[in-house]
Amino acid sequence: MSLLEALLIGLAGLAAGTINTVVGSGTLITFPTLIAFGVPPVTANVSNTIGLVPGSLSGAIGYRRELAGQRARVLRLAVASLVGGLAGGVLLLVLDEDAFETIVPVLILLGLFLVVLQPRISAWVARRHEALGTGPRGVTGAWWVWPAVLVTGVYGGYFGAAQGVLLMAVMGIGIAESLQRLNAVKNVLALLVNAVAGVLFVIVADVDWAVVALIAVGSIIGGQIGATVGRRLPDPILRMTIVIVGLTALAVFLFA
């Protein structure tokens, strides 16, 4: 790995840490970067998942004030995320690499689709909040929120691109709570998914520790940026960057 490659991977980690804290689609930055530098797809995914754990923790800490009073909600939904993340990690390891290379382009397209639609999803969620009001509906909201968070955890443990967008859609629709407070919960749940899958990968998978270190350092810084100034970034620019990088990754997968 050259010095330039190391610098670019670190910068991708910083961008991913920022984006994950604000939106939740940072893998669409880091994963294509690793693929472009010749890291094998499964190794890239595994190393990326582990490397983003410190960044997820950094973002969760940055949103700690919005977590106040949500202990019961976080604990209950955490079980779903942990089970789902572990299941997704197992699927990644059990299915062969050819299956991963077949599925990932579809997941990238899904992630890009969610990122492009994120403003409309957010607007719809906001309208639902206004219609439902902010009255109590239980700490985890509607009955289907818990299983939906579990399924999102499976997705996140397997690949993870835009799992934050999925989590915000699920919780925003099903839980009567402010979106900023739900975003804080989203950061914790994404952290748990990455962490449980990451522990599994450390034990049994092929990990590129240099990549992990570079993404980790970058994502820690990015997590703090996302929790402070990241929310001020122009959404169209952020979204366009994610889409361009994601389409590049798709092209690499299909034509390399």
C-alpha positions in Angstrom: 0.0 0.0 0.0 1.4 3.3 -1.1 1.4 6.5 1.0 -1.2 8.0 -1.3 -3.5 5.0 -1.1 -3.2 5.1 2.7 -4.1 8.8 2.8 -7.1 8.3 0.5 -8.4 5.3 2.6 -8.0 7.5 5.7 -9.9 10.3 4.1 -12.6 7.9 2.9 -12.9 6.7 6.5 -13.3 10.3 7.7 -16.0 10.9 5.1 -17.8 7.7 6.1 -17.7 8.6 9.8 -19.2 12.0 9.0 -21.9 10.6 6.7 -22.8 7.7 9.0 -23.4 10.1 11.9 -25.6 12.4 9.8 -27.3 10.1 7.2 -26.0 6.5 7.4 -24.5 5.5 4.1 -20.7 5.8 4.7 -20.0 2.3 3.4 -20.8 3.6 -0.1 -17.6 5.7 0.3 -15.2 3.4 2.0 -16.1 0.1 0.3 -15.6 1.3 -3.3 -12.3 3.0 -2.3 -11.0 -0.3 -1.0 -12.1 -2.2 -4.1 -10.5 0.5 -6.3 -7.1 -0.3 -4.6 -7.4 -4.0 -5.2 -8.6 -5.2 -1.8 -10.7 -8.5 -2.3 -14.4 -7.8 -1.9 -15.1 -9.9 1.2 -11.8 -8.8 2.9 -12.8 -5.2 2.0 -16.2 -5.6 3.5 -14.9 -7.3 6.7 -12.2 -4.8 7.2 -14.5 -1.9 6.5 -17.0 -3.1 9.1 -14.4 -3.4 11.8 -12.8 -0.1 10.9 -16.1 1.8 11.1 -16.9 0.6 14.7 -14.8 3.4 16.4 -16.4 6.0 14.1 -19.9 4.7 15.0 -18.9 5.0 18.7 -17.6 8.5 18.1 -20.9 9.6 16.4 -23.0 8.0 19.2 -21.0 9.9 21.8 -21.4 13.1 19.8 -25.2 12.6 20.1 -25.2 11.6 23.8 -27.4 14.6 24.8 -30.2 13.4 22.5 -30.0 9.9 24.0 -31.1 11.2 27.5 -34.2 9.4 28.6 -34.0 6.7 25.9 -32.3 4.0 27.9 -35.2 1.5 27.8 -35.8 2.1 24.1 -32.1 1.6 23.2 -31.8 -1.5 25.3 -34.8 -3.2 23.7 -33.9 -2.3 20.2 -30.3 -3.2 20.9 -31.2 -6.8 21.2 -32.7 -6.8 17.7 -29.6 -5.1 16.3 -27.2 -7.5 18.0 -29.1 -10.6 16.8 -29.5 -9.2 13.3 -25.9 -8.0 13.0 -24.6 -11.4 14.1 -26.9 -13.2 11.7 -25.8 -10.9 8.8 -22.1 -11.6 9.7 -22.7 -15.3 9.7 -24.4 -15.1 6.3 -21.3 -13.2 4.9 -19.0 -15.9 6.1 -21.2 -18.9 5.2 -22.1 -17.8 1.6 -19.2 -18.1 -0.8 -17.4 -15.1 -2.3 -19.1 -15.6 -5.7 -22.5 -15.1 -3.9 -21.2 -12.0 -2.2 -20.0 -10.6 -5.5 -23.4 -11.3 -7.1 -25.4 -9.8 -4.2 -23.3 -6.7 -3.5 -24.2 -4.8 -6.8 -27.9 -5.3 -5.8 -27.2 -4.0 -2.3 -25.2 -1.0 -3.7 -28.2 -0.2 -5.9 -30.5 -0.5 -3.0 -28.3 1.8 -0.9 -28.1 4.4 -3.7 -31.9 4.2 -4.1 -32.4 4.9 -0.4 -29.9 7.7 -0.4 -31.5 9.4 -3.4 -35.0 9.0 -1.9 -33.8 10.0 1.6 -35.3 13.5 1.4 -38.7 12.2 0.4 -38.5 9.5 3.1 -37.6 12.1 5.7 -40.4 14.4 4.5 -42.9 11.5 4.6 -41.7 10.5 8.1 -42.0 14.1 9.3 -45.6 14.2 8.0 -46.4 11.0 9.8 -45.0 12.5 13.0 -47.2 15.6 12.6 -50.3 13.4 11.9 -49.6 11.0 14.8 -48.5 13.7 17.3 -45.9 13.0 20.0 -48.0 11.0 22.4 -46.7 7.8 23.9 -46.8 4.6 21.9 -44.5 2.5 24.0 -40.7 2.9 24.1 -40.3 0.9 20.9 -43.4 2.2 19.1 -45.5 0.0 16.8 -45.2 -3.8 17.2 -43.4 -4.2 13.9 -40.5 -1.8 14.7 -38.5 -4.5 16.7 -38.6 -7.1 13.9 -37.9 -4.5 11.3 -34.8 -3.3 13.2 -33.7 -7.0 13.4 -34.0 -7.4 9.6 -32.1 -4.1 9.1 -29.4 -5.5 11.4 -29.1 -8.6 9.2 -28.6 -6.3 6.2 -26.1 -4.2 8.1 -24.1 -7.2 9.3 -23.9 -8.6 5.8 -23.0 -5.3 3.9 -24.3 -2.3 5.7 -24.5 0.5 3.0 -27.4 2.9 4.0 -28.5 0.8 7.0 -28.8 4.2 8.8 -31.3 5.4 6.2 -33.3 2.1 6.7 -33.2 2.5 10.5 -34.4 6.1 10.4 -37.3 5.1 8.1 -38.3 2.3 10.4 -38.1 4.2 13.6 -39.4 7.5 12.2 -42.5 5.8 11.0 -43.1 3.5 13.9 -42.0 5.6 17.0 -43.5 8.9 18.1 -40.3 10.7 18.9 -38.3 13.7 17.5 -36.1 12.8 14.5 -32.9 14.1 16.2 -33.5 11.8 19.1 -34.2 8.9 16.8 -31.0 9.7 14.9 -29.1 9.4 18.2 -30.7 5.9 18.7 -29.8 5.1 15.1 -26.1 5.8 15.7 -26.1 3.4 18.7 -27.9 0.6 16.8 -25.6 0.9 13.8 -22.6 0.8 16.2 -23.9 -2.4 17.7 -24.5 -4.1 14.3 -21.0 -3.2 13.2 -19.5 -4.2 16.5 -21.1 -7.7 16.8 -20.3 -8.5 13.2 -16.8 -7.1 13.6 -16.1 -9.3 16.6 -17.2 -12.3 14.6 -15.0 -11.2 11.7 -11.9 -10.7 13.9 -12.3 -14.3 15.1 -12.9 -16.2 11.8 -12.4 -13.9 8.8 -9.5 -12.6 6.8 -8.9 -9.0 8.0 -6.6 -6.4 6.5 -5.5 -4.6 9.7 -3.8 -1.8 7.9 -7.1 -0.9 6.3 -8.9 -1.2 9.6 -6.5 1.2 11.3 -6.8 3.8 8.6 -10.6 3.7 8.4 -10.8 3.7 12.2 -8.7 6.8 12.6 -10.6 8.6 9.8 -14.0 7.6 11.0 -13.4 8.6 14.6 -12.6 12.1 13.4 -15.6 12.0 11.0 -17.9 10.9 13.7 -17.2 14.1 15.7 -17.5 16.2 12.6 -20.8 14.6 11.8 -22.1 15.3 15.3 -21.1 19.0 15.2 -20.8 20.6 11.7 -21.8 17.7 9.5 -25.5 18.5 9.7 -24.7 21.9 8.1 -23.2 20.3 4.9 -25.3 20.9 1.8 -27.4 17.8 1.4 -27.4 17.8 -2.4 -23.6 17.8 -2.5 -23.3 15.1 0.1 -25.9 13.0 -1.7 -24.3 13.5 -5.1 -20.9 12.4 -3.8 -22.4 9.2 -2.4 -24.2 8.4 -5.6 -21.1 9.0 -7.8 -18.9 6.8 -5.6 -21.6 4.1 -5.4 -22.0 4.1 -9.2 -18.2 3.8 -9.5 -18.2 0.8 -7.2 -21.0 -0.8 -9.2 -19.0 -0.3 -12.4 -15.9 -1.9 -10.8 -18.0 -4.9 -9.8 -19.7 -5.3 -13.2 -16.8 -4.5 -15.6 -13.5 -5.2 -13.7 
